[in-house]
Amino acid sequence: MSVQSGVVSSASAGSQEKSALRRVLASAALGQFVEWYDFVIYAYSAAIIARLFFPNSDPTAALLSTFAIYAVGFVMRPLGGFVFGSLGDRIGRRRVLSLVILMMGAATVAIGLLPTYAQIGIMAPVLLVVCRLVQGLSAAGETIGSNSFVAEHAPSEKRGLYVAFTYSFANLPPIAAALLILLLTNVLTAENYASWGWRIPFLIGGPLALIGLYIRHQVDESPAFKATQAAKRVASSPIGEAMRDQKKQMGYSFALAAFSSLGFYTLAGYFVSYLITTVGLNSNAALISNSVGLFLAFIMMIVGGALSDRFGRKPILILGLAVNALACIPAYLIAAQGSLMTAILGQGLLAIGCGLFWGPVGIALLELFPTRTRFSASAISYNLAYTIFGGTAPFLGTWLILQTGNKLAPAIYMAVVSVAVFLVVLTIPETSRRSLVHKEDIQGS
């Protein structure tokens, strides 16, 4: 009876562990979805926001102003990296993740309730900036926090797959946002959409955030952080320690995030506007083709993460960068032909290279650092790169075409960044076989 009881107890414990891991994956995946739905809905509403929140003068100037405010959200990301990174390393991942999803939901709902320029004048874009700043602050803690949480719960042989799976949910919000806006613009009259319909996608962000918050309250803190706590090795000043001892690793993290952010916000934040304003494609075709491209990137991320568990992070990162460097200019050339099919094919090429890279990049960033400084070091370097390369992607793409008259200017810029990051990745150490609990996490110096 005692043997049988032991077997039942062991099976029960194993079942509980699997159930706990499923809750962790669900909380991270939904968190990624909510955070990035709230963040990208602004980019997908850029055209209507430009008309409603800025004076009716030059449409191109209004669009540039809208994308400039889009970039403003990224200005807060380095600050958010400092704030939430330090908190995550000192008080735990779970509590920080609950806070950031609540902040993002509140800011997104606020945008949906804002009065327009015609109603309150200059205060309309000012309040829009404030909401974007809060969004940027909260987004700084989500990706690194969620990925750390999953990685530190996952079995070592599947870390790449599990992190890539939950991280890949960042590709689905642009699809949901695009299809929702497509539905609204086709069901509502132009007057109704401009009057109140555009607010609906923003208001939906509130209930989504509350659902994410509930799920995050149902999961435990990560085992790696608990082990560091038990050893009394939680860093009192994780930022100072990271800046002192892990400058090279932070440089690697910055380089990885540079291409990751440029690729994501080119595909998810800029390409729809590029197809509409530069190529002349109608908005329905632009939104549909972009959704197809992002869904392909979603699939390729999971493939890339799984391959990185088998072959290592570095080979798959290199493969993704090489594919993108070779494909991004042909991708823009194909997309510029002006049909739905060519738009799908062009974005599909970008999605393959970017998706392969995004698959292992989420875990590769984290494995560079010990648990006691992982959140701080990776969040600071990651968010700084996202500010410089991601936040400026839509604005810079529009500006480069305006200045050069060359529709391929954004593609050339992306190819240059791909090659530069490729050269950096060649020097990065392989980390796939490392434990996430490093020596310094459980032993004194």
QUIFEN-V912275 format. One record per residue. N is the residue number from 1. PHI is phi in degrees with one decimal (* if undefined). PSI is psi in whole degrees, 0 to 359 (999 if undefined). Layout:
n=N phi=PHI psi=PSI
n=N phi=PHI psi=PSI
This chain:
n=1 phi=* psi=322
n=2 phi=-68.3 psi=323
n=3 phi=-65.7 psi=315
n=4 phi=-61.6 psi=319
n=5 phi=-62.2 psi=321
n=6 phi=-66.2 psi=320
n=7 phi=-64.8 psi=316
n=8 phi=-62.2 psi=318
n=9 phi=-63.4 psi=319
n=10 phi=-66.1 psi=318
n=11 phi=-64.3 psi=320
n=12 phi=-63.6 psi=318
n=13 phi=-63.0 psi=318
n=14 phi=-64.3 psi=320
n=15 phi=-64.5 psi=321
n=16 phi=-65.4 psi=321
n=17 phi=-63.1 psi=317
n=18 phi=-64.8 psi=320
n=19 phi=-64.8 psi=320
n=20 phi=-64.4 psi=319
n=21 phi=-65.5 psi=321
n=22 phi=-62.1 psi=321
n=23 phi=-66.0 psi=321
n=24 phi=-61.9 psi=313
n=25 phi=-63.3 psi=318
n=26 phi=-65.2 psi=318
n=27 phi=-66.0 psi=321
n=28 phi=-71.5 psi=318
n=29 phi=-64.1 psi=314
n=30 phi=-66.8 psi=322
n=31 phi=-61.4 psi=315
n=32 phi=-60.4 psi=317
n=33 phi=-62.3 psi=311
n=34 phi=-63.4 psi=313
n=35 phi=-59.5 psi=315
n=36 phi=-84.6 psi=336
n=37 phi=-61.1 psi=311
n=38 phi=-61.2 psi=324
n=39 phi=-78.5 psi=318
n=40 phi=-84.2 psi=342
n=41 phi=-59.8 psi=331
n=42 phi=-63.4 psi=312
n=43 phi=-61.8 psi=321
n=44 phi=-73.2 psi=343
n=45 phi=-102.1 psi=14
n=46 phi=-57.3 psi=318
n=47 phi=-63.9 psi=315
n=48 phi=-72.6 psi=325
n=49 phi=-64.7 psi=321
n=50 phi=-59.7 psi=321
n=51 phi=-75.5 psi=326
n=52 phi=-90.9 psi=336
n=53 phi=-112.1 psi=3
n=54 phi=-134.8 psi=154
n=55 phi=-57.1 psi=147
n=56 phi=-78.7 psi=82
n=57 phi=-120.2 psi=246
n=58 phi=-80.0 psi=120
n=59 phi=-58.5 psi=322
n=60 phi=-65.8 psi=319
n=61 phi=-64.3 psi=321
n=62 phi=-65.2 psi=319
n=63 phi=-65.1 psi=318
n=64 phi=-61.8 psi=321
n=65 phi=-63.5 psi=320
n=66 phi=-63.9 psi=316
n=67 phi=-70.3 psi=331
n=68 phi=-64.1 psi=319
n=69 phi=-69.3 psi=328
n=70 phi=-57.8 psi=316
n=71 phi=-68.7 psi=329
n=72 phi=-57.2 psi=325
n=73 phi=-57.8 psi=332
n=74 phi=-81.6 psi=341
n=75 phi=-60.7 psi=327
n=76 phi=-80.7 psi=349
n=77 phi=-66.6 psi=319
n=78 phi=-60.6 psi=318
n=79 phi=-62.4 psi=316
n=80 phi=-60.9 psi=324
n=81 phi=-61.1 psi=317
n=82 phi=-63.8 psi=311
n=83 phi=-67.0 psi=304
n=84 phi=-77.4 psi=330
n=85 phi=-62.2 psi=313
n=86 phi=-62.9 psi=315
n=87 phi=-62.1 psi=317
n=88 phi=-61.9 psi=324
n=89 phi=-79.8 psi=340
n=90 phi=-100.2 psi=322
n=91 phi=-113.3 psi=354
n=92 phi=114.4 psi=157
n=93 phi=-73.0 psi=318
n=94 phi=-62.5 psi=316
n=95 phi=-65.8 psi=321
n=96 phi=-66.1 psi=319
n=97 phi=-64.1 psi=325
n=98 phi=-65.7 psi=320
n=99 phi=-66.6 psi=315
n=100 phi=-68.8 psi=325
n=101 phi=-70.0 psi=327
n=102 phi=-68.6 psi=318
n=103 phi=-63.2 psi=316
n=104 phi=-63.8 psi=316
n=105 phi=-62.0 psi=318
n=106 phi=-64.7 psi=317
n=107 phi=-66.3 psi=322
n=108 phi=-68.5 psi=317
n=109 phi=-60.9 psi=321
n=110 phi=-60.4 psi=319
n=111 phi=-59.9 psi=319
n=112 phi=-66.0 psi=344
n=113 phi=-104.3 psi=356
n=114 phi=-66.5 psi=140
n=115 phi=-71.6 psi=157
n=116 phi=-91.4 psi=178
n=117 phi=-61.7 psi=323
n=118 phi=-65.5 psi=336
n=119 phi=-91.7 psi=317
n=120 phi=-129.1 psi=9
n=121 phi=68.9 psi=220
n=122 phi=-61.9 psi=338
n=123 phi=-66.2 psi=338
n=124 phi=-62.3 psi=305
n=125 phi=-66.8 psi=332
n=126 phi=-64.3 psi=313
n=127 phi=-66.4 psi=327
n=128 phi=-61.8 psi=318
n=129 phi=-61.8 psi=316
n=130 phi=-59.2 psi=314
n=131 phi=-62.1 psi=319
n=132 phi=-65.9 psi=326
n=133 phi=-64.7 psi=318
n=134 phi=-66.2 psi=319
n=135 phi=-59.3 psi=315
n=136 phi=-63.6 psi=320
n=137 phi=-61.6 psi=314
n=138 phi=-72.2 psi=323
n=139 phi=-61.4 psi=334
n=140 phi=-62.0 psi=333
n=141 phi=-95.3 psi=346
n=142 phi=-74.0 psi=303
n=143 phi=-61.8 psi=308
n=144 phi=-65.2 psi=320
n=145 phi=-62.4 psi=311
n=146 phi=-63.0 psi=314
n=147 phi=-64.2 psi=320
n=148 phi=-62.3 psi=316
n=149 phi=-60.2 psi=315
n=150 phi=-68.3 psi=313
n=151 phi=-59.3 psi=320
n=152 phi=-78.6 psi=349
n=153 phi=-96.4 psi=334
n=154 phi=-76.6 psi=150
n=155 phi=-64.1 psi=144
n=156 phi=-58.6 psi=327
n=157 phi=-77.2 psi=352
n=158 phi=-125.9 psi=16
n=159 phi=-59.1 psi=315
n=160 phi=-61.4 psi=315
n=161 phi=-64.3 psi=312
n=162 phi=-68.5 psi=319
n=163 phi=-67.1 psi=317
n=164 phi=-62.3 psi=321
n=165 phi=-62.1 psi=309
n=166 phi=-71.6 psi=323
n=167 phi=-64.3 psi=327
n=168 phi=-65.3 psi=341
n=169 phi=-67.4 psi=348
n=170 phi=-67.1 psi=341
n=171 phi=-82.5 psi=341
n=172 phi=-80.6 psi=326
n=173 phi=-56.5 psi=318
n=174 phi=-60.1 psi=326
n=175 phi=-66.8 psi=312
n=176 phi=-60.7 psi=317
n=177 phi=-64.6 psi=316
n=178 phi=-63.0 psi=315
n=179 phi=-68.5 psi=324
n=180 phi=-65.5 psi=315
n=181 phi=-66.3 psi=322
n=182 phi=-59.2 psi=316
n=183 phi=-62.8 psi=312
n=184 phi=-63.7 psi=317
n=185 phi=-70.8 psi=339
n=186 phi=-93.4 psi=332
n=187 phi=-85.4 psi=321
n=188 phi=-90.7 psi=156
n=189 phi=-71.2 psi=161
n=190 phi=-59.2 psi=323
n=191 phi=-67.0 psi=316
n=192 phi=-67.6 psi=321
n=193 phi=-63.9 psi=316
n=194 phi=-68.4 psi=330
n=195 phi=-78.0 psi=310
n=196 phi=-144.8 psi=340
n=197 phi=-62.8 psi=325
n=198 phi=-63.9 psi=340
n=199 phi=-76.1 psi=335
n=200 phi=-56.8 psi=311
n=201 phi=-58.2 psi=325
n=202 phi=-70.5 psi=318
n=203 phi=-66.6 psi=331
n=204 phi=-63.3 psi=334
n=205 phi=-59.5 psi=332
n=206 phi=-65.7 psi=302
n=207 phi=-58.1 psi=322
n=208 phi=-60.7 psi=318
n=209 phi=-64.0 psi=321
n=210 phi=-66.7 psi=323
n=211 phi=-63.8 psi=315
n=212 phi=-61.2 psi=319
n=213 phi=-62.0 psi=317
n=214 phi=-60.1 psi=312
n=215 phi=-63.5 psi=322
n=216 phi=-67.2 psi=337
n=217 phi=-79.2 psi=353
n=218 phi=-97.5 psi=2
n=219 phi=-115.5 psi=157
n=220 phi=-90.6 psi=164
n=221 phi=-63.3 psi=157
n=222 phi=-70.6 psi=145
n=223 phi=-58.7 psi=323
n=224 phi=-64.1 psi=317
n=225 phi=-67.2 psi=321
n=226 phi=-61.8 psi=320
n=227 phi=-64.1 psi=320
n=228 phi=-66.5 psi=321
n=229 phi=-62.8 psi=314
n=230 phi=-61.7 psi=326
n=231 phi=-82.5 psi=2
n=232 phi=55.5 psi=42
n=233 phi=-116.5 psi=16
n=234 phi=-64.1 psi=128
n=235 phi=-70.3 psi=133
n=236 phi=-77.5 psi=333
n=237 phi=-135.8 psi=73
n=238 phi=-62.1 psi=326
n=239 phi=-65.9 psi=313
n=240 phi=-60.6 psi=319
n=241 phi=-64.9 psi=317
n=242 phi=-64.2 psi=315
n=243 phi=-65.3 psi=331
n=244 phi=-82.2 psi=317
n=245 phi=-108.0 psi=347
n=246 phi=-130.1 psi=36
n=247 phi=-63.3 psi=318
n=248 phi=-64.3 psi=315
n=249 phi=-62.4 psi=323
n=250 phi=-67.1 psi=327
n=251 phi=-64.3 psi=317
n=252 phi=-61.3 psi=315
n=253 phi=-60.7 psi=318
n=254 phi=-60.3 psi=315
n=255 phi=-64.1 psi=316
n=256 phi=-61.1 psi=317
n=257 phi=-71.4 psi=335
n=258 phi=-61.0 psi=308
n=259 phi=-73.4 psi=323
n=260 phi=-55.7 psi=314
n=261 phi=-71.7 psi=318
n=262 phi=-61.8 psi=316
n=263 phi=-63.7 psi=315
n=264 phi=-65.2 psi=313
n=265 phi=-81.5 psi=346
n=266 phi=-72.5 psi=313
n=267 phi=-74.6 psi=318
n=268 phi=-94.7 psi=338
n=269 phi=-115.5 psi=341
n=270 phi=-117.8 psi=326
n=271 phi=-64.8 psi=327
n=272 phi=-62.5 psi=314
n=273 phi=-63.7 psi=322
n=274 phi=-60.8 psi=313
n=275 phi=-64.4 psi=324
n=276 phi=-78.8 psi=309
n=277 phi=-85.2 psi=328
n=278 phi=-98.9 psi=315
n=279 phi=-82.8 psi=330
n=280 phi=89.5 psi=18
n=281 phi=-74.9 psi=147
n=282 phi=-71.3 psi=157
n=283 phi=-64.1 psi=324
n=284 phi=-60.4 psi=310
n=285 phi=-64.1 psi=322
n=286 phi=-63.6 psi=315
n=287 phi=-69.0 psi=318
n=288 phi=-63.9 psi=312
n=289 phi=-63.9 psi=322
n=290 phi=-66.0 psi=322
n=291 phi=-62.8 psi=319
n=292 phi=-63.4 psi=315
n=293 phi=-61.1 psi=317
n=294 phi=-69.4 psi=325
n=295 phi=-66.6 psi=323
n=296 phi=-63.2 psi=319
n=297 phi=-62.6 psi=321
n=298 phi=-56.2 psi=312
n=299 phi=-65.7 psi=315
n=300 phi=-66.1 psi=330
n=301 phi=-62.9 psi=314
n=302 phi=-64.4 psi=319
n=303 phi=-61.3 psi=313
n=304 phi=-62.1 psi=320
n=305 phi=-64.3 psi=316
n=306 phi=-64.1 psi=318
n=307 phi=-63.3 psi=326
n=308 phi=-69.9 psi=334
n=309 phi=-69.0 psi=329
n=310 phi=-88.5 psi=317
n=311 phi=-108.1 psi=352
n=312 phi=104.9 psi=157
n=313 phi=-69.7 psi=315
n=314 phi=-60.5 psi=312
n=315 phi=-59.4 psi=323
n=316 phi=-75.9 psi=324
n=317 phi=-60.4 psi=315
n=318 phi=-63.4 psi=318
n=319 phi=-61.4 psi=314
n=320 phi=-60.9 psi=317
n=321 phi=-66.1 psi=319
n=322 phi=-64.6 psi=317
n=323 phi=-61.1 psi=316
n=324 phi=-67.5 psi=318
n=325 phi=-58.7 psi=323
n=326 phi=-81.4 psi=332
n=327 phi=-101.1 psi=342
n=328 phi=-67.8 psi=322
n=329 phi=-69.3 psi=313
n=330 phi=-58.7 psi=326
n=331 phi=-62.6 psi=315
n=332 phi=-66.7 psi=321
n=333 phi=-60.7 psi=317
n=334 phi=-67.2 psi=313
n=335 phi=-61.8 psi=329
n=336 phi=-73.9 psi=357
n=337 phi=-70.8 psi=342
n=338 phi=90.1 psi=19
n=339 phi=-120.9 psi=165
n=340 phi=-59.9 psi=316
n=341 phi=-65.2 psi=316
n=342 phi=-68.3 psi=328
n=343 phi=-65.0 psi=320
n=344 phi=-66.4 psi=315
n=345 phi=-63.6 psi=317
n=346 phi=-63.1 psi=312
n=347 phi=-69.1 psi=331
n=348 phi=-62.5 psi=320
n=349 phi=-60.4 psi=315
n=350 phi=-62.4 psi=320
n=351 phi=-64.1 psi=325
n=352 phi=-65.5 psi=308
n=353 phi=-65.2 psi=313
n=354 phi=-65.0 psi=317
n=355 phi=-62.2 psi=317
n=356 phi=-59.5 psi=321
n=357 phi=-71.5 psi=315
n=358 phi=-63.5 psi=331
n=359 phi=-54.0 psi=302
n=360 phi=-85.9 psi=348
n=361 phi=-67.9 psi=327
n=362 phi=-61.2 psi=317
n=363 phi=-81.5 psi=326
n=364 phi=-61.2 psi=322
n=365 phi=-59.5 psi=320
n=366 phi=-80.4 psi=324
n=367 phi=-68.9 psi=348
n=368 phi=-71.9 psi=341
n=369 phi=-123.0 psi=152
n=370 phi=-73.1 psi=162
n=371 phi=-59.8 psi=322
n=372 phi=-66.9 psi=341
n=373 phi=-129.4 psi=8
n=374 phi=-59.2 psi=312
n=375 phi=-64.9 psi=313
n=376 phi=-64.5 psi=306
n=377 phi=-62.9 psi=315
n=378 phi=-74.8 psi=323
n=379 phi=-66.5 psi=321
n=380 phi=-66.5 psi=308
n=381 phi=-68.6 psi=320
n=382 phi=-62.7 psi=312
n=383 phi=-73.6 psi=330
n=384 phi=-63.6 psi=316
n=385 phi=-65.3 psi=321
n=386 phi=-64.2 psi=326
n=387 phi=-66.5 psi=314
n=388 phi=-73.7 psi=317
n=389 phi=-103.2 psi=325
n=390 phi=-83.4 psi=311
n=391 phi=-64.3 psi=333
n=392 phi=-93.2 psi=354
n=393 phi=-57.9 psi=309
n=394 phi=-65.4 psi=317
n=395 phi=-64.0 psi=313
n=396 phi=-67.1 psi=322
n=397 phi=-60.4 psi=314
n=398 phi=-63.7 psi=317
n=399 phi=-68.0 psi=319
n=400 phi=-62.2 psi=318
n=401 phi=-66.0 psi=319
n=402 phi=-62.3 psi=320
n=403 phi=-79.0 psi=322
n=404 phi=-98.5 psi=337
n=405 phi=73.6 psi=9
n=406 phi=-105.5 psi=118
n=407 phi=-66.7 psi=344
n=408 phi=-92.7 psi=0
n=409 phi=-56.3 psi=316
n=410 phi=-63.0 psi=326
n=411 phi=-67.8 psi=320
n=412 phi=-62.9 psi=317
n=413 phi=-59.5 psi=315
n=414 phi=-65.0 psi=321
n=415 phi=-63.1 psi=318
n=416 phi=-62.4 psi=315
n=417 phi=-64.3 psi=321
n=418 phi=-57.6 psi=313
n=419 phi=-65.6 psi=318
n=420 phi=-62.4 psi=315
n=421 phi=-70.0 psi=325
n=422 phi=-54.2 psi=314
n=423 phi=-65.7 psi=325
n=424 phi=-69.4 psi=316
n=425 phi=-62.1 psi=331
n=426 phi=-58.5 psi=335
n=427 phi=-98.6 psi=354
n=428 phi=-76.3 psi=138
n=429 phi=-71.1 psi=151
n=430 phi=-74.7 psi=133
n=431 phi=-122.5 psi=1
n=432 phi=-65.2 psi=337
n=433 phi=-98.1 psi=4
n=434 phi=-79.8 psi=147
n=435 phi=-75.4 psi=146
n=436 phi=-77.7 psi=342
n=437 phi=-93.4 psi=104
n=438 phi=-83.5 psi=169
n=439 phi=-56.2 psi=318
n=440 phi=-70.4 psi=347
n=441 phi=-77.0 psi=337
n=442 phi=-126.7 psi=354
n=443 phi=-129.0 psi=148
n=444 phi=-73.9 psi=165
n=445 phi=-69.7 psi=999
